[in-house]
Amino acid sequence: MKAKRSVTVLAVTGIAVVSVVASVDLFSSPGSSSASEQVSGRAEMAVINSGKVLATDDKPSTQSKSAVSDAAADAVRMRNQVEAIAQQQVALQNAADQKMAAKNVARKRDEALARAARSSSEERASRDAERKKYEGTPKEVAMNLLPDHGWGQGQFSCLEKLWNKESRWKVSAANPTSSAYGIPQALPGRRMAAYGSDWRTNPVTQIKWGLDYIEATYGSPCSAWGHSQATNWY
């Protein structure tokens, strides 16, 4: 009978310990499968050890309280171990977050530098293309600038005829009967100073003014040429 009573107490005590430790595992575990396996293994050993204590004594009424107390202490230790594991995991994850955050900051900085480098490269290319538009003879410069006004290359033949008639494309062309001056025959010539202080000698400055004048007044070189043919001036 004593042996039977000891087994009964062992079973009850074992359930109590499993219940206590299992509750710690469920509610205190950080969710890691390895942590759960470790806790489950310790819980199993706690049940076996508590059973051994009860099995070696013929006074279950006295020893059962001691066994329950030991099981409770084991449960506390299990809970502390689980919490310690959780703290370690949190610390590792925090460290990983900081490391990844620093990596992402560095990555974004590198991307920004790459974008800036591309922007600088594109800006240089744009400046080079703009500079090339002003290279060459006055006629080549005028042809290069037609797209800036939305005109196709077909407009150049009209422009060529117009300024051939006005100045023969000479930078220093001066009308003897008026103060008209330069390739586009600005009247007076000094009005081109708004486009550059070198308006007397620079064909680019004169062409810029002349094309703007044609766009604002006639809309296109061919319209200006048509007006010149009809009135002998533009």
C-alpha positions in Angstrom: 0.0 0.0 0.0 2.8 2.4 0.8 4.4 1.7 -2.5 1.1 2.4 -4.2 0.6 5.6 -2.4 4.1 6.6 -3.3 3.4 6.1 -7.0 0.2 8.0 -6.7 2.0 11.0 -5.1 4.7 10.7 -7.7 2.2 10.9 -10.5 0.4 13.8 -9.0 3.6 15.6 -8.2 4.9 14.9 -11.7 1.8 16.4 -13.2 2.1 19.4 -10.9 5.8 20.0 -11.9 5.0 19.5 -15.6 2.1 21.9 -15.3 4.2 24.5 -13.6 7.2 24.2 -16.0 5.0 23.9 -19.0 3.3 27.1 -18.0 6.7 28.8 -17.7 7.7 27.5 -21.1 4.4 28.7 -22.8 4.3 32.1 -21.3 7.9 33.0 -20.6 9.6 31.4 -23.6 10.7 33.8 -26.3 9.4 31.5 -29.0 12.7 29.9 -30.0 12.4 26.2 -30.8 15.9 25.5 -29.3 14.9 27.4 -26.1 11.7 25.3 -25.8 13.6 22.1 -26.3 16.1 23.0 -23.6 13.4 24.0 -21.2 11.4 20.9 -21.9 14.4 18.7 -21.3 15.0 20.4 -17.9 11.4 20.1 -17.0 11.5 16.4 -17.7 14.6 16.0 -15.5 12.8 18.0 -12.7 9.9 15.5 -12.8 12.2 12.5 -12.7 14.3 13.9 -9.8 11.2 14.7 -7.8 9.9 11.2 -8.4 13.2 9.7 -7.1 12.9 11.7 -3.9 9.4 10.4 -3.2 10.3 6.8 -4.2 13.1 6.6 -1.6 10.9 7.5 1.4 8.1 5.5 3.1 6.4 8.7 4.5 4.7 10.3 1.6 2.7 12.6 3.7 5.9 14.2 5.1 8.1 14.1 1.9 5.4 15.2 -0.5 5.5 18.7 0.8 9.3 18.7 0.4 9.0 17.3 -3.1 6.4 20.0 -4.0 8.7 22.6 -2.6 11.6 21.3 -4.6 9.5 21.2 -7.8 8.4 24.8 -7.2 12.0 25.8 -6.8 12.9 23.9 -10.0 10.0 25.7 -11.8 11.4 29.1 -10.6 14.8 28.1 -11.8 13.3 27.1 -15.2 11.5 30.4 -15.4 14.7 32.3 -14.7 16.6 30.3 -17.3 13.8 31.0 -19.9 13.9 34.7 -19.0 17.7 34.7 -19.3 17.5 33.0 -22.7 14.9 35.6 -23.8 17.1 38.4 -22.6 20.0 37.0 -24.6 17.8 36.8 -27.7 16.6 40.3 -27.3 20.1 41.6 -26.8 21.3 39.7 -30.0 18.3 41.1 -32.0 18.9 44.6 -30.7 22.6 44.3 -31.8 21.5 42.9 -35.2 19.0 45.8 -35.6 21.7 48.3 -34.9 24.1 46.7 -37.2 21.6 46.5 -40.0 20.5 50.1 -39.4 24.1 51.2 -39.7 24.5 49.1 -42.9 21.4 50.6 -44.4 22.6 54.1 -43.6 25.8 53.4 -45.3 24.0 51.9 -48.3 21.7 54.9 -48.6 24.8 57.2 -48.3 26.5 55.3 -51.1 23.4 55.4 -53.3 23.1 59.2 -52.7 26.7 59.6 -53.7 26.2 57.5 -56.8 23.2 59.6 -57.7 25.2 62.8 -57.1 28.0 61.4 -59.3 25.5 60.6 -62.0 23.9 64.1 -61.7 27.3 65.7 -61.9 28.2 63.6 -64.9 24.9 64.4 -66.6 25.4 68.1 -65.7 28.8 68.1 -67.3 27.5 66.4 -70.4 24.7 69.0 -70.6 27.2 71.8 -70.2 29.4 70.3 -72.9 26.5 69.9 -75.3 25.4 73.5 -74.6 29.0 74.8 -75.3 29.2 72.8 -78.5 26.1 74.6 -79.8 28.1 77.9 -79.9 31.1 76.4 -81.8 31.6 76.9 -85.5 30.7 79.5 -88.0 27.9 82.0 -87.4 25.6 79.9 -89.7 26.5 76.7 -87.8 25.7 78.4 -84.5 22.4 79.6 -85.8 21.5 76.2 -87.1 22.4 74.6 -83.8 20.1 77.1 -81.9 17.0 76.5 -84.0 15.7 73.6 -81.8 15.9 75.9 -78.8 13.1 77.9 -80.4 11.1 74.8 -81.5 12.1 75.2 -85.1 13.1 72.4 -87.5 16.2 72.5 -89.7 13.9 73.4 -92.6 13.7 76.9 -91.1 17.4 77.5 -91.7 17.1 78.1 -95.4 14.7 81.1 -94.7 17.0 82.4 -92.0 20.0 82.1 -94.2 18.3 84.1 -97.0 17.0 86.7 -94.5 20.4 87.5 -92.9 22.2 87.3 -96.2 20.0 90.1 -97.4 20.4 92.1 -94.1 24.1 91.8 -93.4 25.7 88.9 -95.4 26.2 87.3 -91.9 28.9 89.9 -91.0 29.3 90.7 -87.3 30.4 94.3 -88.0 27.8 95.0 -90.7 26.5 98.6 -90.2 23.7 100.2 -92.1 24.9 103.5 -93.5 21.4 105.1 -93.5 20.5 104.0 -89.9 22.1 102.8 -86.7 21.2 99.1 -87.5 24.1 96.8 -86.7 25.4 93.3 -86.8 24.2 90.0 -88.3 20.5 90.5 -87.4 20.7 94.3 -88.0 19.5 95.3 -84.5 18.2 98.9 -84.5 20.0 100.4 -82.7 22.8 97.9 -82.4 23.3 98.6 -78.7 20.0 96.9 -77.8 21.9 93.7 -78.2 23.9 94.7 -75.1 21.2 93.0 -73.0 22.5 89.7 -74.4 26.2 90.5 -73.8 28.6 93.4 -73.4 30.5 91.9 -76.4 27.6 92.5 -78.8 29.7 94.5 -81.2 32.1 91.6 -81.9 30.5 88.3 -80.8 28.4 86.6 -83.4 26.8 84.3 -80.8 25.5 87.3 -78.8 24.0 88.8 -82.0 22.5 85.5 -83.2 20.8 84.9 -79.8 19.2 88.3 -79.9 18.2 87.9 -83.6 16.5 84.6 -83.1 14.6 85.8 -80.0 13.5 88.8 -82.0 12.3 86.7 -84.9 10.4 84.3 -82.5 8.7 87.1 -80.6 7.8 89.2 -83.7 7.1 86.7 -86.5 7.1 83.2 -84.9 9.6 81.7 -87.3 12.4 82.6 -89.7 10.2 81.7 -92.8 7.5 84.1 -91.6 10.1 86.8 -91.1 11.5 86.1 -94.6 8.1 86.3 -96.1 7.6 89.7 -94.4 11.0 90.9 -95.6 10.2 89.9 -99.2 6.9 91.7 -99.0 8.1 94.9 -97.3 11.9 94.9 -97.8 12.4 94.9 -94.1 11.7 92.8 -91.0 
